Amino acid sequence: MTGKPVLDVRNLSVGYMTPRGFATAVDGVSLTIHEGETVGLVGESGCGKSTLAMAIMRLLGPGAYVTGGRIRIADRDIYRMGREELRQFRWTHVSMVFQSAMNVLNPVRTIGEQMVDTFRAHDPRMSKREAMERSAELLRIVRIDPARLGSFPHELSGGMRQRVVIAIAIAFKPKLVIMDEPTTALDVVVQRSILEQVMELQEQFGFSILFISHDITLVNRISNRVGVMYAGRLVEMSDSQLATEEPPLYHPYAMGLHRAIPTLDAGDDEISGIPGSPPVPLSMPPGCAFHPRCPYVRDACASIKPDLTRHGDYQIACHLTTDELRSFAHAD
């Protein structure tokens, strides 16, 4: 990928202090996103995707600690910033679309009031009138009638609320937008409409995207590269279009994610979930964390943690050889 890195995460580890001990949620993750690039991040609930996103935004809550690594956005280390510098940096350089628009928006304030507050918080010199004009312009960009500035969140549909949140996220033309499950709870028609608009906005404004989801087909559809997370680690990184080539090359966990997706022409016997459950961070299995659920487990998997290793255009953390990975993926 050409262009300067907008996001550069190196060996990041994040954990939570719990009554039962320290639980590692992100374990040595490295990730780079370049100008204008969309990188998808996929995995089951609890794999560390949202913790990674909150760490990048420096929004981790009480009890969460960054225990290693660094994060640079636009070539600046966000964990070396003071509070005021960080406040100005957010939304002008990096912004975030959170999972539930209904929970993000204040239910007792109008859309216009909340958008005006955003503008004036980052530019105190801006008048209320100017902020309202900018807010109306943003609503037009995301195809919402500016008359809705006087509406409360509950008066908007789920898709409209999500568009409002996206409008707020791009208000200051950031270099990076993090989208954490932005289409959760929306029907497939609205979901497709929003994703198409996100791609149009990216082309118009040129921002990069970290798109987080549990839906690997959705992520493949809009991403330049796709990362797969399991038990806090990045176990695969590949160009999304490579997933359509024959034979493909997948980490065994990514194979399971693909097989679990139903298709219109699939019979009942052709759809299979991944057996077992993800490991608990407080009692992570030794070696490869996926080995208790992996159908291709080897002796080394139970004792040696595999590194993320390049296999041609892919990076995969697995003890299987390239030929074995291709043969298992192609067999299905």
C-alpha positions in Angstrom: 0.0 0.0 0.0 1.4 3.4 -1.0 1.0 6.6 1.0 2.1 7.7 4.4 1.0 5.7 7.5 -1.9 7.4 9.2 -2.0 4.9 12.1 1.0 2.9 13.3 0.4 0.5 16.2 3.4 -1.4 17.5 3.3 -4.4 19.8 0.4 -3.0 21.7 -0.8 -4.8 24.8 -3.8 -3.8 26.9 -5.4 -5.5 29.9 -8.0 -5.1 32.7 -7.5 -5.4 36.4 -10.3 -7.6 37.7 -11.1 -9.1 41.2 -9.6 -12.4 39.9 -6.4 -10.9 38.5 -5.1 -9.1 35.4 -6.8 -10.1 32.2 -4.9 -9.3 28.9 -7.4 -8.2 26.2 -4.9 -7.1 23.5 -1.7 -9.1 23.2 1.2 -7.6 21.2 -0.9 -6.3 18.3 0.9 -4.4 15.5 -1.2 -2.6 12.8 -0.6 0.0 10.1 -3.1 1.9 8.1 -2.1 4.2 5.2 -3.6 7.3 3.7 -7.0 6.6 2.1 -6.9 2.9 3.1 -9.7 0.9 4.7 -8.5 -1.9 7.0 -11.2 -4.3 8.4 -10.8 -6.0 11.7 -13.0 -9.1 12.4 -13.4 -11.6 15.2 -15.8 -13.0 17.7 -17.1 -11.0 20.6 -14.5 -10.6 23.3 -11.5 -11.0 21.0 -10.2 -7.5 21.8 -11.4 -5.5 18.7 -13.2 -2.8 20.7 -10.4 -2.6 23.3 -7.9 -2.0 20.6 -10.2 0.8 19.1 -10.6 2.4 22.5 -6.8 2.3 23.1 -6.2 3.9 19.8 -8.6 6.7 20.8 -7.1 6.8 24.3 -10.6 6.3 25.7 -9.9 3.2 27.9 -12.0 3.3 31.1 -10.9 2.8 34.7 -9.2 -0.5 35.3 -7.8 -0.7 31.8 -4.1 -0.3 31.3 -1.7 -0.2 28.3 1.1 -2.5 29.4 3.3 -2.3 26.3 3.8 -0.9 22.8 3.0 2.5 21.2 0.4 4.2 19.1 1.2 6.9 16.5 -1.5 8.7 14.6 -0.4 11.2 11.9 3.2 10.6 13.2 2.3 11.7 16.7 2.4 9.5 19.8 -1.0 10.0 21.4 0.1 8.6 24.8 2.6 11.5 25.1 -0.1 14.2 24.7 -1.4 16.3 27.5 -5.2 16.5 28.1 -5.8 19.7 26.2 -3.6 18.6 23.3 -5.4 15.3 23.1 -8.8 17.0 23.2 -7.9 19.1 20.2 -6.3 16.1 18.4 -9.4 14.0 18.6 -12.0 14.6 15.9 -9.5 16.8 14.0 -7.1 13.9 13.3 -8.9 10.8 14.5 -12.6 10.3 15.3 -14.8 7.3 16.1 -18.2 6.0 15.2 -19.4 3.9 18.2 -21.5 0.8 18.2 -24.9 2.1 19.1 -26.0 5.5 17.8 -29.0 5.6 20.2 -26.7 5.2 23.2 -24.1 7.7 21.8 -26.6 10.5 21.2 -28.0 12.4 24.2 -31.8 11.5 24.2 -32.9 14.8 25.8 -31.1 17.2 23.5 -31.8 17.9 19.8 -29.5 16.7 17.0 -28.7 20.4 16.3 -27.7 21.1 19.9 -25.4 18.1 20.0 -23.7 19.0 16.7 -23.3 22.6 17.6 -21.7 21.6 20.9 -19.2 19.4 19.0 -18.2 22.3 16.7 -17.8 24.9 19.5 -15.9 22.5 21.8 -13.2 22.2 19.1 -13.4 25.8 17.9 -14.7 28.2 20.7 -14.4 31.1 18.3 -17.2 29.7 16.2 -20.5 31.4 16.8 -23.7 29.3 17.4 -25.0 30.5 14.0 -21.9 29.4 12.2 -22.0 26.0 14.0 -25.6 25.5 13.0 -24.9 26.3 9.4 -22.0 23.8 9.4 -24.3 21.2 11.0 -26.9 21.7 8.4 -24.2 21.3 5.7 -23.1 18.0 7.3 -26.6 16.6 7.4 -27.0 17.4 3.7 -23.8 15.5 3.0 -25.1 12.4 4.7 -28.5 12.8 3.0 -30.6 14.0 5.9 -32.9 17.0 5.7 -31.4 19.9 7.8 -34.8 20.4 9.3 -34.0 17.3 11.4 -31.6 19.5 13.4 -34.6 20.3 15.6 -35.4 16.6 16.1 -34.6 14.5 19.1 -32.7 11.2 18.6 -35.8 9.0 19.2 -37.6 10.8 16.4 -35.1 9.5 13.9 -34.8 6.0 12.4 -31.9 3.8 13.3 -30.2 4.5 10.0 -30.7 8.2 10.3 -29.2 8.2 13.8 -26.2 6.3 12.5 -25.8 8.9 9.7 -25.9 11.7 12.3 -23.1 10.0 14.2 -21.1 9.6 11.0 -21.6 13.2 10.2 -20.3 14.3 13.6 -17.3 11.9 13.1 -16.2 13.7 9.8 -17.1 17.2 11.0 -13.4 18.3 11.2 -12.2 16.1 8.3 -10.0 13.8 10.3 -7.3 11.6 8.8 -8.6 8.4 10.4 -12.1 7.3 11.3 -12.6 4.3 13.5 -15.9 2.5 13.0 -16.8 0.0 15.7 -19.7 -2.2 14.5 -21.4 0.9 12.8 -24.2 -1.1 11.3 -25.2 -3.2 14.3 -28.9 -3.8 14.7 -29.7 -2.3 11.3 -31.5 -4.3 8.7 -29.6 -5.4 5.6 -31.0 -2.7 3.3 -30.2 0.1 5.6 -26.8 -1.5 6.3 -25.9 -1.6 2.6 -27.0 2.1 2.2 -24.9 3.3 5.0 -21.8 1.3 3.9 -22.2 2.7 0.3 -22.4 6.2 1.8 -19.3 5.6 4.0 -17.3 4.7 0.9 -18.6 7.7 -1.0 -17.6 10.0 1.9 -14.2 8.4 2.1 -13.6 9.1 -1.6 -14.8 12.7 -1.1 -12.8 13.5 2.0 -9.9 11.1 1.7 -9.9 9.7 5.3 -8.6 6.3 6.3 -10.9 3.8 8.0 -10.4 1.1 10.7 -13.7 -0.9 10.2 -14.4 -3.3 13.1 -17.1 -6.0 12.8 -17.8 -9.6 13.6 -19.1 -10.1 10.0 -16.2 -11.2 7.8 -18.2 -11.0 4.5 -19.1 -7.4 5.4 -15.5 -6.5 6.2 -14.3 -8.1 3.0 -16.7 -6.1 0.9 -15.4 -2.7 1.9 -11.8 -3.2 3.0 -8.4 -3.1 1.3 -7.0 -5.4 3.9 -8.6 -7.6 6.5 -7.2 -8.5 9.9 -8.5 -11.4 12.0 -8.3 -11.2 15.8 -8.5 -14.1 18.2 -8.0 -14.0 21.9 -6.4 -10.6 21.8 -3.9 -11.4 19.0 -3.9 -10.6 15.3 -3.8 -14.1 13.7 -4.2 -13.1 10.1 -3.7 -10.1 7.8 -4.4 -10.2 4.1 -5.7 -8.2 1.1 -9.5 -8.7 1.1 -9.7 -9.5 -2.6 -7.4 -12.4 -2.1 -10.3 -14.2 -0.4 -11.9 -14.8 -3.8 -8.8 -16.4 -5.3 -8.5 -20.2 -5.7 -7.1 -21.8 -3.6 -7.3 -19.3 -0.8 -5.0 -19.2 2.2 -6.6 -18.7 5.7 -5.7 -19.1 9.3 -7.8 -22.1 10.6 -9.9 -19.7 12.7 -10.6 -17.5 9.6 -11.6 -20.7 7.8 -14.2 -21.3 10.5 -15.5 -17.8 10.2 -16.1 -18.2 6.5 -17.7 -21.6 6.9 -20.1 -20.3 9.5 -21.7 -17.8 7.0 -24.9 -19.0 5.3 -25.4 -18.5 1.6 -28.6 -18.6 -0.4 -27.7 -21.9 -2.1 -26.2 -23.6 0.9 -27.9 -26.6 2.4 -28.1 -27.3 6.2 -25.1 -29.6 6.0 -22.9 -27.0 4.4 -23.0 -24.5 7.3 -21.0 -25.2 10.4 -20.0 -23.1 13.3 -16.7 -23.2 15.2 -16.9 -25.8 18.0 -16.2 -24.7 21.6 -16.0 -21.2 23.0 -13.3 -18.5 22.9 -10.9 -18.7 25.8 -11.3 -16.7 28.9 -8.5 -14.0 29.2 -7.8 -15.0 32.8 -7.0 -18.6 31.8 -5.6 -18.5 28.4 -4.4 -21.9 27.0 -0.7 -22.3 26.4 0.7 -22.2 22.9 -1.7 -21.1 20.2 -4.9 -19.9 21.9 -7.0 -21.5 19.1 -5.6 -25.0 19.4 -8.4 -26.4 21.7 -10.9 -25.6 18.9 -8.7 -26.2 15.8 -9.5 -29.2 13.6 -5.9 -29.2 12.3 -4.1 -29.1 15.6 -0.4 -30.3 15.8 1.8 -31.1 18.8 3.5 -27.8 18.6 0.3 -25.9 18.8 -0.3 -26.8 22.5 3.0 -25.4 23.7 4.5 -22.9 21.2 2.7 -19.5 20.5 3.1 -18.9 16.7 4.3 -15.5 15.5 2.5 -13.6 12.7 4.6 -14.8 9.7 4.4 -13.7 6.1 3.3 -16.3 3.5 3.5 -14.4 0.2 0.7 -11.8 0.3 -0.6 -13.1 3.6 0.5 -12.8 7.2 -0.7 -15.7 9.4 0.1 -16.9 12.9 0.0 -20.6 12.6 2.3 -23.7 12.8 0.8 -25.2 9.6 2.8 -24.8 6.4 1.6 -22.8 3.5 0.7 -25.9 1.5 -1.3 -27.3 4.4 -3.2 -24.1 4.9 -4.0 -23.9 1.2 -5.1 -27.6 1.0 -7.4 -27.4 4.0 -9.0 -24.2 2.8 -9.4 -25.6 -0.7 -10.9 -28.9 0.5 -14.0 -27.0 1.5 
